[in-house]
């Protein structure tokens, strides 16, 4: 999985994921999200447009980021979630606790 990020403002960051979010790559997401939050991000948007597959380890990394940012009084948003990741989120009922937006643009505009 490739990870990159764009700082939208001092407190808002878009984290772009590309590839599979699974047991082999979940630790990268967890580490990067923690670093961004520790560096001041309080509105983290995870752009999942390039994610083709998510397993339970990947979902766990997303939940870990959610818990960590909430501890820092911030928000986590998912954007551009594809079919398989959306199904995984739905089957685990995580779509009920995560803020999911159709696009990164919509997620960055709404606080």
C-alpha positions in Angstrom: 0.0 0.0 0.0 1.1 3.5 -0.8 0.4 6.3 1.6 0.6 10.0 1.0 -0.9 13.0 2.6 -1.9 16.6 1.9 -2.2 19.3 4.6 -5.4 21.2 3.8 -4.9 23.5 6.8 -3.0 23.5 10.1 -5.5 21.1 11.5 -7.0 19.3 8.5 -5.1 16.5 6.6 -6.1 14.2 3.8 -4.4 10.8 4.0 -4.5 9.1 0.6 -4.4 5.3 0.5 -3.6 3.3 -2.6 -3.7 -0.5 -2.7 -4.9 -3.2 -0.3 -5.6 -2.4 3.3 -4.9 -5.8 4.9 -2.8 -7.5 7.5 0.4 -6.6 5.6 -0.3 -2.9 5.4 -2.6 -2.0 8.3 0.4 -1.1 10.5 1.5 1.5 8.0 -1.9 3.2 8.2 -1.9 3.1 12.0 1.6 4.6 12.3 0.9 7.3 9.7 -2.4 8.4 11.2 -0.9 8.5 14.7 2.0 10.6 13.4 -0.3 13.1 11.7 -2.5 13.4 14.8 0.6 13.8 17.0 1.7 16.6 14.6 -1.6 18.5 15.1 -4.2 17.1 12.7 -7.6 17.3 14.3 -9.6 16.6 11.1 -8.2 13.5 9.4 -9.8 12.5 6.1 -8.8 9.1 4.8 -9.2 9.0 1.1 -10.0 5.4 0.2 -10.5 6.0 -3.6 -7.5 3.8 -4.4 -8.3 1.0 -1.9 -9.3 -2.1 -3.7 -9.6 -4.4 -0.7 -10.0 -4.2 3.1 -9.8 -7.0 5.6 -10.4 -7.1 9.4 -6.8 -5.9 10.1 -7.4 -2.9 7.9 -10.7 -2.2 9.6 -8.9 -2.5 12.9 -6.4 0.1 11.8 -9.2 2.5 10.9 -10.9 2.0 14.3 -7.5 2.6 16.0 -7.1 5.9 14.1 -10.7 6.8 15.1 -10.0 6.1 18.8 -6.7 8.0 18.7 -8.1 11.1 17.1 -11.1 11.2 19.4 -8.6 11.1 22.4 -7.2 14.3 20.8 -10.6 15.8 20.4 -10.6 15.5 16.6 -12.7 13.9 13.8 -12.0 11.1 11.4 -13.7 10.9 8.1 -13.6 8.4 5.2 -14.0 9.6 1.7 -14.5 7.9 -1.7 -15.1 4.4 -0.3 -15.3 1.8 -3.0 -17.6 -1.2 -3.2 -15.6 -3.9 -1.4 -14.5 -1.6 1.5 -18.0 -0.2 1.8 -19.4 -3.8 2.1 -16.8 -4.6 4.8 -17.7 -1.5 6.7 -21.4 -2.3 6.4 -21.1 -6.0 7.4 -19.2 -4.9 10.6 -21.6 -2.1 11.2 -18.6 0.4 11.2 -20.5 2.5 8.7 -22.8 3.4 11.6 -20.0 5.0 13.7 -17.7 6.4 10.9 -18.4 9.5 9.0 -18.4 8.5 5.3 -18.4 11.1 2.5 -18.8 10.5 -1.3 -15.7 12.6 -2.0 -12.6 14.2 -0.5 -14.0 17.6 -1.5 -17.2 17.1 0.5 -15.3 15.8 3.5 -13.0 18.8 3.6 -15.8 21.3 3.3 -17.9 19.9 6.1 -16.6 20.0 9.7 
